[in-house]
Amino acid sequence: MKVNKAELIISAVKSEQYPNNRLPEIALAGRSNVGKSTFINTLLTRKNLAHTSSKPGKTRTLNFYNINDDLIFVDVPGYGYAKVSKAERASWGKMIETYLSEREELCGIVQIVDIRHKPSAEDIQMYEYLKYFELPVIVIATKADKVSKNKRPKHLKQVKETLQMEKEDKIILFSSETGQGKDEAWKEILHLT
């Protein structure tokens, strides 16, 4: 997909702040420091639209990005970040749950995992949550360039088995370094909208 326009339109913490433009929305979820911002920037061919940080837990709001006036990406706060108070984590959880369970414009979720590691308990919990609410899921296994080509099938199998992925859900190997998976990710995202 050719991205001519990509802009952050609002950072929201409650439903009254969500944009009212009726465009289809794709939410992006993943553990803190898994590479969500880098994934967004790679797909949108922008360097710093979504802020990347060496410190996890920087996204604390629902960030709505307008793409070509056709689609909205919604970057949700990363889960599994320990250096945040329980109260703050609980408020993020409620904010994310409200968005995922009530937003009519939401067409699907991109769940991002790190191909190098077995999915965490939080990754499993998120996948199960999305399946419980019958939300379409695309799993993006990032950092593919960090795993040798002959080991990638084993790592993909581990992700699928650990998450107990359903057959209809896609998993895409992705690398922001090489661009691997970018076109396939776009194809699947657009298919959801």
C-alpha positions in Angstrom: 0.0 0.0 0.0 1.3 3.5 -0.9 1.0 5.7 2.2 0.6 9.4 1.2 -0.7 10.6 4.5 0.0 9.4 8.0 -0.6 11.5 11.0 -1.4 11.1 14.7 -4.9 12.5 15.2 -5.4 12.0 18.9 -4.0 10.3 22.0 -7.1 9.2 23.9 -7.7 7.7 27.4 -11.5 7.5 27.3 -14.2 6.8 24.7 -15.4 10.4 24.5 -12.0 11.3 23.0 -12.1 8.7 20.2 -12.2 10.2 16.7 -15.6 10.4 15.2 -14.7 9.9 11.5 -16.2 6.3 11.1 -13.1 5.0 9.4 -12.2 1.3 9.9 -9.7 0.8 12.7 -7.0 -1.8 13.3 -5.5 -2.0 16.8 -1.9 -2.9 17.4 -1.2 -4.8 20.6 2.0 -6.3 22.0 4.3 -6.5 25.0 6.2 -3.4 25.9 9.4 -3.2 23.9 8.3 -5.8 21.3 8.6 -3.3 18.4 5.1 -2.0 17.9 6.2 1.6 17.1 8.9 0.3 14.8 6.3 -1.9 13.0 4.0 1.1 12.6 6.8 3.3 11.3 7.9 0.6 8.9 4.4 0.0 7.5 3.9 3.8 7.1 7.4 4.4 5.7 7.9 7.1 8.4 10.9 7.3 10.7 9.4 8.8 13.8 5.7 9.0 13.5 5.2 6.4 16.3 7.8 7.2 18.9 10.2 4.5 19.6 12.1 4.3 22.8 14.8 2.2 24.5 12.6 2.5 27.6 9.6 0.2 27.5 6.2 1.4 28.6 6.2 4.8 26.8 2.8 4.4 25.1 0.3 5.2 27.9 -2.6 6.2 25.7 -4.6 4.9 22.7 -2.8 6.6 19.8 -5.0 7.0 16.7 -3.1 7.4 13.4 -5.0 8.4 10.2 -3.6 6.7 7.1 -4.6 8.2 3.8 -8.1 9.1 5.2 -8.9 5.4 4.6 -7.9 3.7 7.8 -6.9 4.3 11.4 -4.2 2.4 13.2 -4.7 2.4 17.0 -1.5 1.8 19.0 -2.5 0.5 22.4 -0.2 0.6 25.5 2.2 -2.3 25.7 1.4 -5.0 28.3 3.7 -6.9 30.6 5.7 -3.8 31.7 6.8 -4.3 35.3 8.1 -0.8 36.2 4.6 0.7 36.3 2.4 0.8 39.4 -0.3 -1.9 39.7 -2.9 0.9 39.7 -1.6 2.4 36.5 -1.5 -1.0 34.8 -5.1 -1.6 35.9 -6.2 1.7 34.4 -4.4 0.8 31.1 -6.1 -2.6 31.2 -9.5 -1.0 31.7 -8.8 1.6 28.9 -7.7 -1.1 26.5 -10.6 -3.4 27.4 -13.2 -0.6 26.9 -11.7 0.1 23.5 -11.5 -3.5 22.3 -14.9 -4.5 23.6 -17.0 -1.5 22.7 -15.5 0.2 19.6 -17.7 -0.4 16.5 -15.1 0.8 14.0 -12.6 -1.9 15.2 -12.1 -4.4 12.4 -9.3 -6.4 13.8 -6.1 -6.6 15.9 -2.5 -7.0 14.9 -0.8 -8.8 17.8 2.9 -8.4 17.8 5.3 -10.9 19.3 9.1 -11.3 19.2 10.0 -14.3 17.1 13.1 -14.9 19.2 11.2 -15.7 22.4 8.4 -18.0 23.3 5.2 -16.0 23.7 4.8 -14.8 27.3 1.8 -15.4 29.6 0.6 -11.9 28.7 0.8 -12.7 25.0 -1.3 -15.9 25.6 -3.8 -13.9 27.7 -4.1 -11.2 25.0 -4.6 -13.8 22.2 -7.2 -15.7 24.3 -9.0 -12.4 25.1 -9.2 -11.4 21.4 -10.5 -14.9 20.5 -13.1 -14.7 23.4 -14.5 -11.5 21.9 -14.3 -13.0 18.4 -12.0 -10.3 17.1 -10.0 -11.1 14.0 -6.3 -11.4 14.7 -3.1 -11.2 12.7 0.0 -12.3 14.6 3.2 -10.4 13.5 6.4 -12.2 14.5 8.9 -9.3 14.5 12.7 -9.3 14.5 12.9 -12.1 12.0 16.3 -10.9 10.8 17.7 -11.8 14.3 16.9 -15.5 13.7 18.7 -17.6 11.1 16.6 -18.7 8.1 16.8 -22.4 9.0 15.6 -21.8 12.6 12.6 -19.6 11.6 10.1 -22.5 11.0 10.9 -23.9 14.5 10.3 -20.4 16.1 7.1 -19.9 14.1 5.8 -23.3 15.2 6.6 -22.4 18.8 4.6 -19.2 18.5 1.6 -21.0 17.0 1.7 -23.8 19.5 2.2 -21.5 22.6 -0.7 -19.2 21.6 -2.7 -22.2 20.4 -3.5 -20.2 17.3 -6.6 -21.0 15.4 -6.1 -22.1 11.7 -7.8 -19.1 10.3 -5.5 -16.7 12.0 -2.5 -15.5 10.0 1.1 -15.4 11.3 3.6 -13.2 9.4 7.3 -13.1 9.8 8.4 -9.5 9.9 11.6 -7.5 9.9 11.8 -3.7 10.0 15.5 -4.1 9.1 14.9 -6.0 5.8 11.3 -5.1 5.1 10.4 -8.8 5.2 6.6 -9.2 5.7 5.7 -5.6 5.0 3.6 -6.3 1.9 2.0 -9.4 3.4 1.1 -7.5 6.6 -0.5 -4.7 4.5 -2.4 -7.3 2.4 -3.8 -9.0 5.6 -4.6 -5.6 7.3 -6.5 -4.4 4.3 -8.3 -7.7 4.0 -9.7 -7.1 7.5 -11.1 -3.6 6.6 
